[in-house]
């Protein structure tokens, strides 16, 4: 049986969009693919919500990484290693 209902096509698009959410948010996909996802988000509220949640988490992680500084002990250890090697 190869009956393709319209609902199934929509589901496939949602699954495809959601599996690529990270690549999309990190800008790791071709423009054509990103455009296709953008089009889907405008047409699909559910995916738009999911992407907004992912984008918020993504932004929080980025900020957290920026706020993290290497501990002083690590910095001095690296410095002393360099001095020993030269
Ligand atoms: Zn969708």
PDB file of the backbone (N, CA, C, O) and the ligand in Angstrom, with CONECT records:
HET     ZN  A 101       1
ATOM      1  N   UNK A   1       0.838  -1.205   0.000  1.00  0.00           N
ATOM      2  CA  UNK A   1       0.000   0.000   0.000  1.00  0.00           C
ATOM      3  C   UNK A   1       0.873   1.254   0.000  1.00  0.00           C
ATOM      4  O   UNK A   1       1.786   1.381   0.816  1.00  0.00           O
ATOM      5  N   UNK A   2       0.588   2.174  -0.915  1.00  0.00           N
ATOM      6  CA  UNK A   2       1.379   3.404  -0.956  1.00  0.00           C
ATOM      7  C   UNK A   2       0.453   4.616  -0.934  1.00  0.00           C
ATOM      8  O   UNK A   2       0.600   5.531  -1.744  1.00  0.00           O
ATOM      9  N   UNK A   3      -0.485   4.619  -0.018  1.00  0.00           N
ATOM     10  CA  UNK A   3      -1.385   5.763   0.117  1.00  0.00           C
ATOM     11  C   UNK A   3      -0.701   6.852   0.936  1.00  0.00           C
ATOM     12  O   UNK A   3      -0.335   6.627   2.089  1.00  0.00           O
ATOM     13  N   UNK A   4      -0.532   8.009   0.354  1.00  0.00           N
ATOM     14  CA  UNK A   4       0.105   9.124   1.057  1.00  0.00           C
ATOM     15  C   UNK A   4      -0.944  10.173   1.404  1.00  0.00           C
ATOM     16  O   UNK A   4      -1.406  10.923   0.544  1.00  0.00           O
ATOM     17  N   UNK A   5      -1.304  10.209   2.664  1.00  0.00           N
ATOM     18  CA  UNK A   5      -2.273  11.207   3.102  1.00  0.00           C
ATOM     19  C   UNK A   5      -1.570  12.545   3.317  1.00  0.00           C
ATOM     20  O   UNK A   5      -0.371  12.589   3.591  1.00  0.00           O
ATOM     21  N   UNK A   6      -2.324  13.629   3.190  1.00  0.00           N
ATOM     22  CA  UNK A   6      -1.718  14.951   3.354  1.00  0.00           C
ATOM     23  C   UNK A   6      -1.161  15.136   4.762  1.00  0.00           C
ATOM     24  O   UNK A   6      -0.123  15.768   4.958  1.00  0.00           O
ATOM     25  N   UNK A   7      -1.868  14.577   5.729  1.00  0.00           N
ATOM     26  CA  UNK A   7      -1.421  14.694   7.106  1.00  0.00           C
ATOM     27  C   UNK A   7      -0.038  14.101   7.300  1.00  0.00           C
ATOM     28  O   UNK A   7       0.768  14.621   8.071  1.00  0.00           O
ATOM     29  N   UNK A   8       0.234  13.005   6.595  1.00  0.00           N
ATOM     30  CA  UNK A   8       1.541  12.357   6.735  1.00  0.00           C
ATOM     31  C   UNK A   8       2.660  13.243   6.199  1.00  0.00           C
ATOM     32  O   UNK A   8       3.745  13.313   6.777  1.00  0.00           O
ATOM     33  N   UNK A   9       2.377  13.922   5.078  1.00  0.00           N
ATOM     34  CA  UNK A   9       3.385  14.818   4.517  1.00  0.00           C
ATOM     35  C   UNK A   9       3.729  15.915   5.518  1.00  0.00           C
ATOM     36  O   UNK A   9       4.896  16.258   5.708  1.00  0.00           O
ATOM     37  N   UNK A  10       2.700  16.458   6.151  1.00  0.00           N
ATOM     38  CA  UNK A  10       2.932  17.508   7.137  1.00  0.00           C
ATOM     39  C   UNK A  10       3.793  16.997   8.276  1.00  0.00           C
ATOM     40  O   UNK A  10       4.721  17.674   8.717  1.00  0.00           O
ATOM     41  N   UNK A  11       3.483  15.804   8.749  1.00  0.00           N
ATOM     42  CA  UNK A  11       4.259  15.211   9.829  1.00  0.00           C
ATOM     43  C   UNK A  11       5.718  15.057   9.415  1.00  0.00           C
ATOM     44  O   UNK A  11       6.627  15.351  10.191  1.00  0.00           O
ATOM     45  N   UNK A  12       5.934  14.593   8.185  1.00  0.00           N
ATOM     46  CA  UNK A  12       7.306  14.416   7.703  1.00  0.00           C
ATOM     47  C   UNK A  12       8.056  15.738   7.720  1.00  0.00           C
ATOM     48  O   UNK A  12       9.224  15.794   8.106  1.00  0.00           O
ATOM     49  N   UNK A  13       7.383  16.795   7.302  1.00  0.00           N
ATOM     50  CA  UNK A  13       8.033  18.113   7.299  1.00  0.00           C
ATOM     51  C   UNK A  13       8.386  18.537   8.709  1.00  0.00           C
ATOM     52  O   UNK A  13       9.458  19.095   8.943  1.00  0.00           O
ATOM     53  N   UNK A  14       7.490  18.277   9.653  1.00  0.00           N
ATOM     54  CA  UNK A  14       7.738  18.640  11.048  1.00  0.00           C
ATOM     55  C   UNK A  14       8.930  17.856  11.586  1.00  0.00           C
ATOM     56  O   UNK A  14       9.815  18.418  12.231  1.00  0.00           O
ATOM     57  N   UNK A  15       8.944  16.553  11.316  1.00  0.00           N
ATOM     58  CA  UNK A  15      10.047  15.716  11.801  1.00  0.00           C
ATOM     59  C   UNK A  15      11.355  16.191  11.193  1.00  0.00           C
ATOM     60  O   UNK A  15      12.367  16.297  11.887  1.00  0.00           O
ATOM     61  N   UNK A  16      11.335  16.479   9.892  1.00  0.00           N
ATOM     62  CA  UNK A  16      12.542  16.947   9.209  1.00  0.00           C
ATOM     63  C   UNK A  16      13.015  18.261   9.813  1.00  0.00           C
ATOM     64  O   UNK A  16      14.210  18.459  10.033  1.00  0.00           O
ATOM     65  N   UNK A  17      12.072  19.156  10.080  1.00  0.00           N
ATOM     66  CA  UNK A  17      12.429  20.462  10.640  1.00  0.00           C
ATOM     67  C   UNK A  17      13.022  20.298  12.036  1.00  0.00           C
ATOM     68  O   UNK A  17      14.028  20.925  12.367  1.00  0.00           O
ATOM     69  N   UNK A  18      12.397  19.457  12.849  1.00  0.00           N
ATOM     70  CA  UNK A  18      12.841  19.316  14.229  1.00  0.00           C
ATOM     71  C   UNK A  18      14.179  18.596  14.337  1.00  0.00           C
ATOM     72  O   UNK A  18      14.959  18.874  15.249  1.00  0.00           O
ATOM     73  N   UNK A  19      14.454  17.671  13.414  1.00  0.00           N
ATOM     74  CA  UNK A  19      15.743  16.981  13.474  1.00  0.00           C
ATOM     75  C   UNK A  19      16.872  17.910  13.056  1.00  0.00           C
ATOM     76  O   UNK A  19      18.037  17.645  13.352  1.00  0.00           O
ATOM     77  N   UNK A  20      16.533  19.001  12.366  1.00  0.00           N
ATOM     78  CA  UNK A  20      17.573  19.926  11.908  1.00  0.00           C
ATOM     79  C   UNK A  20      17.615  21.203  12.727  1.00  0.00           C
ATOM     80  O   UNK A  20      18.320  22.150  12.377  1.00  0.00           O
ATOM     81  N   UNK A  21      16.856  21.230  13.826  1.00  0.00           N
ATOM     82  CA  UNK A  21      16.759  22.454  14.608  1.00  0.00           C
ATOM     83  C   UNK A  21      18.127  22.946  15.066  1.00  0.00           C
ATOM     84  O   UNK A  21      18.391  24.147  15.022  1.00  0.00           O
ATOM     85  N   UNK A  22      18.997  22.048  15.501  1.00  0.00           N
ATOM     86  CA  UNK A  22      20.304  22.468  16.023  1.00  0.00           C
ATOM     87  C   UNK A  22      21.199  23.007  14.915  1.00  0.00           C
ATOM     88  O   UNK A  22      21.848  24.040  15.073  1.00  0.00           O
ATOM     89  N   UNK A  23      21.225  22.289  13.786  1.00  0.00           N
ATOM     90  CA  UNK A  23      22.023  22.743  12.651  1.00  0.00           C
ATOM     91  C   UNK A  23      21.529  24.110  12.188  1.00  0.00           C
ATOM     92  O   UNK A  23      22.321  24.981  11.828  1.00  0.00           O
ATOM     93  N   UNK A  24      20.205  24.285  12.203  1.00  0.00           N
ATOM     94  CA  UNK A  24      19.612  25.554  11.785  1.00  0.00           C
ATOM     95  C   UNK A  24      20.035  26.682  12.722  1.00  0.00           C
ATOM     96  O   UNK A  24      20.445  27.749  12.265  1.00  0.00           O
ATOM     97  N   UNK A  25      19.937  26.452  14.015  1.00  0.00           N
ATOM     98  CA  UNK A  25      20.246  27.493  14.990  1.00  0.00           C
ATOM     99  C   UNK A  25      21.734  27.819  15.015  1.00  0.00           C
ATOM    100  O   UNK A  25      22.120  28.947  15.319  1.00  0.00           O
ATOM    101  N   UNK A  26      22.566  26.835  14.695  1.00  0.00           N
ATOM    102  CA  UNK A  26      24.013  27.071  14.705  1.00  0.00           C
ATOM    103  C   UNK A  26      24.524  27.536  13.348  1.00  0.00           C
ATOM    104  O   UNK A  26      25.724  27.746  13.169  1.00  0.00           O
ATOM    105  N   UNK A  27      23.599  27.698  12.379  1.00  0.00           N
ATOM    106  CA  UNK A  27      23.998  28.148  11.051  1.00  0.00           C
ATOM    107  C   UNK A  27      24.860  27.136  10.332  1.00  0.00           C
ATOM    108  O   UNK A  27      25.726  27.501   9.538  1.00  0.00           O
ATOM    109  N   UNK A  28      24.620  25.837  10.615  1.00  0.00           N
ATOM    110  CA  UNK A  28      25.463  24.781  10.041  1.00  0.00           C
ATOM    111  C   UNK A  28      24.771  24.086   8.873  1.00  0.00           C
ATOM    112  O   UNK A  28      25.047  22.919   8.598  1.00  0.00           O
ATOM    113  N   UNK A  29      23.876  24.789   8.184  1.00  0.00           N
ATOM    114  CA  UNK A  29      23.207  24.140   7.057  1.00  0.00           C
ATOM    115  C   UNK A  29      23.168  25.074   5.844  1.00  0.00           C
ATOM    116  O   UNK A  29      23.226  26.296   5.984  1.00  0.00           O
ATOM    117  N   UNK A  30      23.066  24.470   4.644  1.00  0.00           N
ATOM    118  CA  UNK A  30      23.025  25.299   3.435  1.00  0.00           C
ATOM    119  C   UNK A  30      21.844  26.256   3.465  1.00  0.00           C
ATOM    120  O   UNK A  30      20.812  25.960   4.066  1.00  0.00           O
ATOM    121  N   UNK A  31      22.000  27.415   2.808  1.00  0.00           N
ATOM    122  CA  UNK A  31      20.943  28.427   2.792  1.00  0.00           C
ATOM    123  C   UNK A  31      19.625  27.871   2.298  1.00  0.00           C
ATOM    124  O   UNK A  31      18.568  28.213   2.827  1.00  0.00           O
ATOM    125  N   UNK A  32      19.678  27.004   1.274  1.00  0.00           N
ATOM    126  CA  UNK A  32      18.450  26.443   0.707  1.00  0.00           C
ATOM    127  C   UNK A  32      17.685  25.649   1.755  1.00  0.00           C
ATOM    128  O   UNK A  32      16.462  25.756   1.851  1.00  0.00           O
ATOM    129  N   UNK A  33      18.409  24.848   2.545  1.00  0.00           N
ATOM    130  CA  UNK A  33      17.768  24.055   3.593  1.00  0.00           C
ATOM    131  C   UNK A  33      17.226  24.957   4.694  1.00  0.00           C
ATOM    132  O   UNK A  33      16.124  24.736   5.198  1.00  0.00           O
ATOM    133  N   UNK A  34      17.992  25.962   5.064  1.00  0.00           N
ATOM    134  CA  UNK A  34      17.557  26.890   6.104  1.00  0.00           C
ATOM    135  C   UNK A  34      16.294  27.624   5.665  1.00  0.00           C
ATOM    136  O   UNK A  34      15.388  27.854   6.465  1.00  0.00           O
ATOM    137  N   UNK A  35      16.246  27.989   4.378  1.00  0.00           N
ATOM    138  CA  UNK A  35      15.062  28.664   3.850  1.00  0.00           C
ATOM    139  C   UNK A  35      13.843  27.754   3.926  1.00  0.00           C
ATOM    140  O   UNK A  35      12.750  28.199   4.276  1.00  0.00           O
ATOM    141  N   UNK A  36      14.032  26.490   3.599  1.00  0.00           N
ATOM    142  CA  UNK A  36      12.924  25.536   3.640  1.00  0.00           C
ATOM    143  C   UNK A  36      12.370  25.429   5.056  1.00  0.00           C
ATOM    144  O   UNK A  36      11.156  25.357   5.252  1.00  0.00           O
ATOM    145  N   UNK A  37      13.252  25.417   6.028  1.00  0.00           N
ATOM    146  CA  UNK A  37      12.818  25.337   7.426  1.00  0.00           C
ATOM    147  C   UNK A  37      12.119  26.626   7.824  1.00  0.00           C
ATOM    148  O   UNK A  37      11.097  26.594   8.510  1.00  0.00           O
ATOM    149  N   UNK A  38      12.666  27.766   7.396  1.00  0.00           N
ATOM    150  CA  UNK A  38      12.044  29.050   7.713  1.00  0.00           C
ATOM    151  C   UNK A  38      10.618  29.084   7.161  1.00  0.00           C
ATOM    152  O   UNK A  38       9.691  29.547   7.827  1.00  0.00           O
ATOM    153  N   UNK A  39      10.459  28.581   5.917  1.00  0.00           N
ATOM    154  CA  UNK A  39       9.136  28.540   5.311  1.00  0.00           C
ATOM    155  C   UNK A  39       8.198  27.675   6.143  1.00  0.00           C
ATOM    156  O   UNK A  39       7.045  28.041   6.374  1.00  0.00           O
ATOM    157  N   UNK A  40       8.695  26.532   6.590  1.00  0.00           N
ATOM    158  CA  UNK A  40       7.870  25.626   7.376  1.00  0.00           C
ATOM    159  C   UNK A  40       7.475  26.273   8.703  1.00  0.00           C
ATOM    160  O   UNK A  40       6.338  26.123   9.152  1.00  0.00           O
ATOM    161  N   UNK A  41       8.391  26.978   9.322  1.00  0.00           N
ATOM    162  CA  UNK A  41       8.102  27.610  10.613  1.00  0.00           C
ATOM    163  C   UNK A  41       6.993  28.654  10.485  1.00  0.00           C
ATOM    164  O   UNK A  41       6.159  28.811  11.376  1.00  0.00           O
ATOM    165  N   UNK A  42       7.005  29.367   9.351  1.00  0.00           N
ATOM    166  CA  UNK A  42       5.964  30.381   9.153  1.00  0.00           C
ATOM    167  C   UNK A  42       4.602  29.725   8.984  1.00  0.00           C
ATOM    168  O   UNK A  42       3.577  30.319   9.320  1.00  0.00           O
ATOM    169  N   UNK A  43       4.588  28.496   8.460  1.00  0.00           N
ATOM    170  CA  UNK A  43       3.331  27.809   8.199  1.00  0.00           C
ATOM    171  C   UNK A  43       2.920  26.906   9.345  1.00  0.00           C
ATOM    172  O   UNK A  43       1.767  26.481   9.410  1.00  0.00           O
ATOM    173  N   UNK A  44       3.831  26.607  10.242  1.00  0.00           N
ATOM    174  CA  UNK A  44       3.558  25.596  11.273  1.00  0.00           C
ATOM    175  C   UNK A  44       3.838  26.160  12.660  1.00  0.00           C
ATOM    176  O   UNK A  44       4.991  26.312  13.063  1.00  0.00           O
ATOM    177  N   UNK A  45       2.764  26.466  13.382  1.00  0.00           N
ATOM    178  CA  UNK A  45       2.908  27.084  14.697  1.00  0.00           C
ATOM    179  C   UNK A  45       3.621  26.173  15.689  1.00  0.00           C
ATOM    180  O   UNK A  45       4.409  26.629  16.517  1.00  0.00           O
ATOM    181  N   UNK A  46       3.330  24.878  15.590  1.00  0.00           N
ATOM    182  CA  UNK A  46       3.904  23.936  16.559  1.00  0.00           C
ATOM    183  C   UNK A  46       5.428  23.916  16.459  1.00  0.00           C
ATOM    184  O   UNK A  46       6.133  23.928  17.468  1.00  0.00           O
ATOM    185  N   UNK A  47       5.920  23.885  15.215  1.00  0.00           N
ATOM    186  CA  UNK A  47       7.375  23.860  15.013  1.00  0.00           C
ATOM    187  C   UNK A  47       7.979  25.194  15.411  1.00  0.00           C
ATOM    188  O   UNK A  47       9.068  25.243  15.982  1.00  0.00           O
ATOM    189  N   UNK A  48       7.270  26.281  15.110  1.00  0.00           N
ATOM    190  CA  UNK A  48       7.744  27.610  15.494  1.00  0.00           C
ATOM    191  C   UNK A  48       7.967  27.655  17.002  1.00  0.00           C
ATOM    192  O   UNK A  48       8.990  28.160  17.465  1.00  0.00           O
ATOM    193  N   UNK A  49       7.018  27.131  17.763  1.00  0.00           N
ATOM    194  CA  UNK A  49       7.157  27.112  19.222  1.00  0.00           C
ATOM    195  C   UNK A  49       8.372  26.303  19.651  1.00  0.00           C
ATOM    196  O   UNK A  49       9.147  26.729  20.507  1.00  0.00           O
ATOM    197  N   UNK A  50       8.526  25.125  19.044  1.00  0.00           N
ATOM    198  CA  UNK A  50       9.654  24.264  19.383  1.00  0.00           C
ATOM    199  C   UNK A  50      10.980  24.948  19.078  1.00  0.00           C
ATOM    200  O   UNK A  50      11.931  24.861  19.855  1.00  0.00           O
ATOM    201  N   UNK A  51      11.032  25.638  17.925  1.00  0.00           N
ATOM    202  CA  UNK A  51      12.263  26.313  17.545  1.00  0.00           C
ATOM    203  C   UNK A  51      12.550  27.473  18.490  1.00  0.00           C
ATOM    204  O   UNK A  51      13.706  27.749  18.809  1.00  0.00           O
ATOM    205  N   UNK A  52      11.500  28.148  18.935  1.00  0.00           N
ATOM    206  CA  UNK A  52      11.711  29.266  19.856  1.00  0.00           C
ATOM    207  C   UNK A  52      12.282  28.768  21.169  1.00  0.00           C
ATOM    208  O   UNK A  52      13.158  29.406  21.753  1.00  0.00           O
ATOM    209  N   UNK A  53      11.787  27.623  21.637  1.00  0.00           N
ATOM    210  CA  UNK A  53      12.306  27.040  22.881  1.00  0.00           C
ATOM    211  C   UNK A  53      13.775  26.674  22.693  1.00  0.00           C
ATOM    212  O   UNK A  53      14.612  26.978  23.543  1.00  0.00           O
ATOM    213  N   UNK A  54      14.080  26.021  21.578  1.00  0.00           N
ATOM    214  CA  UNK A  54      15.462  25.616  21.305  1.00  0.00           C
ATOM    215  C   UNK A  54      16.366  26.835  21.175  1.00  0.00           C
ATOM    216  O   UNK A  54      17.498  26.832  21.657  1.00  0.00           O
ATOM    217  N   UNK A  55      15.859  27.873  20.523  1.00  0.00           N
ATOM    218  CA  UNK A  55      16.657  29.088  20.326  1.00  0.00           C
ATOM    219  C   UNK A  55      16.958  29.737  21.664  1.00  0.00           C
ATOM    220  O   UNK A  55      18.060  30.241  21.881  1.00  0.00           O
ATOM    221  N   UNK A  56      15.973  29.727  22.570  1.00  0.00           N
ATOM    222  CA  UNK A  56      16.171  30.316  23.897  1.00  0.00           C
ATOM    223  C   UNK A  56      17.234  29.543  24.661  1.00  0.00           C
ATOM    224  O   UNK A  56      18.117  30.142  25.276  1.00  0.00           O
ATOM    225  N   UNK A  57      17.154  28.211  24.626  1.00  0.00           N
ATOM    226  CA  UNK A  57      18.141  27.370  25.314  1.00  0.00           C
ATOM    227  C   UNK A  57      19.515  27.608  24.701  1.00  0.00           C
ATOM    228  O   UNK A  57      20.513  27.737  25.411  1.00  0.00           O
ATOM    229  N   UNK A  58      19.551  27.663  23.381  1.00  0.00           N
ATOM    230  CA  UNK A  58      20.791  27.886  22.646  1.00  0.00           C
ATOM    231  C   UNK A  58      21.449  29.185  23.090  1.00  0.00           C
ATOM    232  O   UNK A  58      22.659  29.240  23.312  1.00  0.00           O
ATOM    233  N   UNK A  59      20.644  30.217  23.214  1.00  0.00           N
ATOM    234  CA  UNK A  59      21.135  31.534  23.601  1.00  0.00           C
ATOM    235  C   UNK A  59      21.670  31.500  25.028  1.00  0.00           C
ATOM    236  O   UNK A  59      22.696  32.111  25.329  1.00  0.00           O
ATOM    237  N   UNK A  60      20.970  30.781  25.907  1.00  0.00           N
ATOM    238  CA  UNK A  60      21.394  30.676  27.308  1.00  0.00           C
ATOM    239  C   UNK A  60      22.739  29.957  27.410  1.00  0.00           C
ATOM    240  O   UNK A  60      23.609  30.354  28.184  1.00  0.00           O
ATOM    241  N   UNK A  61      22.896  28.897  26.618  1.00  0.00           N
ATOM    242  CA  UNK A  61      24.147  28.133  26.630  1.00  0.00           C
ATOM    243  C   UNK A  61      25.294  29.010  26.142  1.00  0.00           C
ATOM    244  O   UNK A  61      26.385  28.999  26.713  1.00  0.00           O
ATOM    245  N   UNK A  62      25.035  29.770  25.079  1.00  0.00           N
ATOM    246  CA  UNK A  62      26.065  30.658  24.534  1.00  0.00           C
ATOM    247  C   UNK A  62      26.510  31.649  25.597  1.00  0.00           C
ATOM    248  O   UNK A  62      27.706  31.873  25.784  1.00  0.00           O
ATOM    249  N   UNK A  63      25.537  32.248  26.300  1.00  0.00           N
ATOM    250  CA  UNK A  63      25.859  33.243  27.328  1.00  0.00           C
ATOM    251  C   UNK A  63      26.645  32.602  28.455  1.00  0.00           C
ATOM    252  O   UNK A  63      27.587  33.192  28.984  1.00  0.00           O
ATOM    253  N   UNK A  64      26.247  31.377  28.823  1.00  0.00           N
ATOM    254  CA  UNK A  64      26.921  30.672  29.908  1.00  0.00           C
ATOM    255  C   UNK A  64      28.373  30.407  29.534  1.00  0.00           C
ATOM    256  O   UNK A  64      29.272  30.553  30.363  1.00  0.00           O
ATOM    257  N   UNK A  65      28.598  30.016  28.277  1.00  0.00           N
ATOM    258  CA  UNK A  65      29.964  29.727  27.835  1.00  0.00           C
ATOM    259  C   UNK A  65      30.822  30.980  27.872  1.00  0.00           C
ATOM    260  O   UNK A  65      31.997  30.936  28.236  1.00  0.00           O
ATOM    261  N   UNK A  66      30.207  32.120  27.483  1.00  0.00           N
ATOM    262  CA  UNK A  66      30.941  33.367  27.451  1.00  0.00           C
ATOM    263  C   UNK A  66      31.338  33.792  28.861  1.00  0.00           C
ATOM    264  O   UNK A  66      32.390  34.395  29.071  1.00  0.00           O
ATOM    265  N   UNK A  67      30.465  33.462  29.833  1.00  0.00           N
ATOM    266  CA  UNK A  67      30.700  33.899  31.201  1.00  0.00           C
ATOM    267  C   UNK A  67      31.769  33.053  31.893  1.00  0.00           C
ATOM    268  O   UNK A  67      32.349  33.463  32.899  1.00  0.00           O
ATOM    269  N   UNK A  68      32.019  31.862  31.334  1.00  0.00           N
ATOM    270  CA  UNK A  68      32.977  30.957  31.982  1.00  0.00           C
ATOM    271  C   UNK A  68      34.409  31.393  31.694  1.00  0.00           C
ATOM    272  O   UNK A  68      34.792  31.549  30.534  1.00  0.00           O
ATOM    273  N   UNK A  69      35.196  31.589  32.738  1.00  0.00           N
ATOM    274  CA  UNK A  69      36.609  31.909  32.564  1.00  0.00           C
ATOM    275  C   UNK A  69      37.412  30.736  33.086  1.00  0.00           C
ATOM    276  O   UNK A  69      37.005  30.091  34.052  1.00  0.00           O
ATOM    277  N   UNK A  70      38.534  30.449  32.474  1.00  0.00           N
ATOM    278  CA  UNK A  70      39.351  29.351  32.986  1.00  0.00           C
ATOM    279  C   UNK A  70      39.861  29.699  34.369  1.00  0.00           C
ATOM    280  O   UNK A  70      40.267  30.837  34.609  1.00  0.00           O
ATOM    281  N   UNK A  71      39.849  28.747  35.278  1.00  0.00           N
ATOM    282  CA  UNK A  71      40.322  29.018  36.641  1.00  0.00           C
ATOM    283  C   UNK A  71      41.790  29.443  36.633  1.00  0.00           C
ATOM    284  O   UNK A  71      42.569  29.009  35.784  1.00  0.00           O
ATOM    285  N   UNK A  72      42.149  30.287  37.578  1.00  0.00           N
ATOM    286  CA  UNK A  72      43.510  30.837  37.606  1.00  0.00           C
ATOM    287  C   UNK A  72      44.569  29.739  37.696  1.00  0.00           C
ATOM    288  O   UNK A  72      45.651  29.851  37.119  1.00  0.00           O
ATOM    289  N   UNK A  73      44.242  28.695  38.420  1.00  0.00           N
ATOM    290  CA  UNK A  73      45.215  27.606  38.580  1.00  0.00           C
ATOM    291  C   UNK A  73      45.570  26.993  37.235  1.00  0.00           C
ATOM    292  O   UNK A  73      46.725  26.652  36.980  1.00  0.00           O
ATOM    293  N   UNK A  74      44.547  26.854  36.364  1.00  0.00           N
ATOM    294  CA  UNK A  74      44.789  26.279  35.040  1.00  0.00           C
ATOM    295  C   UNK A  74      45.662  27.208  34.210  1.00  0.00           C
ATOM    296  O   UNK A  74      46.581  26.763  33.523  1.00  0.00           O
ATOM    297  N   UNK A  75      45.365  28.503  34.281  1.00  0.00           N
ATOM    298  CA  UNK A  75      46.147  29.474  33.519  1.00  0.00           C
ATOM    299  C   UNK A  75      47.607  29.436  33.958  1.00  0.00           C
ATOM    300  O   UNK A  75      48.503  29.380  33.115  1.00  0.00           O
ATOM    301  N   UNK A  76      47.855  29.467  35.249  1.00  0.00           N
ATOM    302  CA  UNK A  76      49.240  29.471  35.740  1.00  0.00           C
ATOM    303  C   UNK A  76      49.927  28.151  35.410  1.00  0.00           C
ATOM    304  O   UNK A  76      51.137  28.121  35.184  1.00  0.00           O
ATOM    305  N   UNK A  77      49.161  27.054  35.382  1.00  0.00           N
ATOM    306  CA  UNK A  77      49.755  25.761  35.048  1.00  0.00           C
ATOM    307  C   UNK A  77      50.235  25.761  33.591  1.00  0.00           C
ATOM    308  O   UNK A  77      51.318  25.267  33.276  1.00  0.00           O
ATOM    309  N   UNK A  78      49.396  26.332  32.711  1.00  0.00           N
ATOM    310  CA  UNK A  78      49.758  26.413  31.292  1.00  0.00           C
ATOM    311  C   UNK A  78      50.980  27.309  31.120  1.00  0.00           C
ATOM    312  O   UNK A  78      51.890  27.000  30.351  1.00  0.00           O
ATOM    313  N   UNK A  79      50.986  28.424  31.849  1.00  0.00           N
ATOM    314  CA  UNK A  79      52.109  29.363  31.761  1.00  0.00           C
ATOM    315  C   UNK A  79      53.404  28.683  32.193  1.00  0.00           C
ATOM    316  O   UNK A  79      54.434  28.826  31.535  1.00  0.00           O
ATOM    317  N   UNK A  80      53.350  27.946  33.297  1.00  0.00           N
ATOM    318  CA  UNK A  80      54.561  27.303  33.806  1.00  0.00           C
ATOM    319  C   UNK A  80      55.029  26.204  32.858  1.00  0.00           C
ATOM    320  O   UNK A  80      56.229  25.969  32.718  1.00  0.00           O
ATOM    321  N   UNK A  81      54.073  25.528  32.203  1.00  0.00           N
ATOM    322  CA  UNK A  81      54.433  24.503  31.230  1.00  0.00           C
ATOM    323  C   UNK A  81      55.227  25.117  30.090  1.00  0.00           C
ATOM    324  O   UNK A  81      56.234  24.566  29.645  1.00  0.00           O
ATOM    325  N   UNK A  82      54.758  26.267  29.627  1.00  0.00           N
ATOM    326  CA  UNK A  82      55.440  26.944  28.519  1.00  0.00           C
ATOM    327  C   UNK A  82      56.860  27.324  28.915  1.00  0.00           C
ATOM    328  O   UNK A  82      57.806  27.164  28.144  1.00  0.00           O
ATOM    329  N   UNK A  83      56.982  27.827  30.128  1.00  0.00           N
ATOM    330  CA  UNK A  83      58.296  28.268  30.600  1.00  0.00           C
ATOM    331  C   UNK A  83      59.253  27.072  30.682  1.00  0.00           C
ATOM    332  O   UNK A  83      60.422  27.172  30.311  1.00  0.00           O
ATOM    333  N   UNK A  84      58.736  25.938  31.174  1.00  0.00           N
ATOM    334  CA  UNK A  84      59.573  24.748  31.300  1.00  0.00           C
ATOM    335  C   UNK A  84      60.048  24.244  29.936  1.00  0.00           C
ATOM    336  O   UNK A  84      61.177  23.777  29.786  1.00  0.00           O
ATOM    337  N   UNK A  85      59.156  24.351  28.948  1.00  0.00           N
ATOM    338  CA  UNK A  85      59.496  23.804  27.627  1.00  0.00           C
ATOM    339  C   UNK A  85      60.549  24.642  26.912  1.00  0.00           C
ATOM    340  O   UNK A  85      61.344  24.114  26.135  1.00  0.00           O
ATOM    341  N   UNK A  86      60.554  25.954  27.177  1.00  0.00           N
ATOM    342  CA  UNK A  86      61.523  26.812  26.476  1.00  0.00           C
ATOM    343  C   UNK A  86      62.723  27.060  27.333  1.00  0.00           C
ATOM    344  O   UNK A  86      63.646  27.759  26.915  1.00  0.00           O
TER     345      UNK A  86
HETATM  346 ZN    ZN A 101       5.773  21.632  11.642  1.00  0.00          ZN
END
